Amino acid sequence: MNIYVGNLDYKVNENDLEGIFEEYGTVESAKIITDKYSGRSKGFGFVIMEDQEEASQAIKDLNGKMLEDREIVVNEAKPKKETYNR
């Protein structure tokens, strides 16, 4: 399951994110989205967990929890919308 994690403090890195979710099961990957020009975190990321039950439990337990003085938003990621450039 692809999990969206938002409202992240800019100090949080991919290892931090992976560590938090590993408490619930196997993490396939953890990615913090960064600005392509500055390289700075955009304050959100994605975690992929293979097991649906583990991922669902992580979402339930972590949504609204405090991480580095910020209340994080955790839910199932929505598919990326197609954008059309004209």
GINOR-V270634 format. One record per helix or strand of 3 or more residues. SS is the DSSP state (H for helix, E for strand). FROM is the first residue (numbers start at 1). LEN is the number of residues. If there is no record, write none. Layout:
BEGIN
ss:SS from:FROM len:LEN
ss:SS from:FROM len:LEN
END
This chain:
BEGIN
ss:E from:2 len:5
ss:H from:14 len:9
ss:E from:27 len:8
ss:E from:41 len:9
ss:H from:52 len:11
ss:E from:73 len:4
END
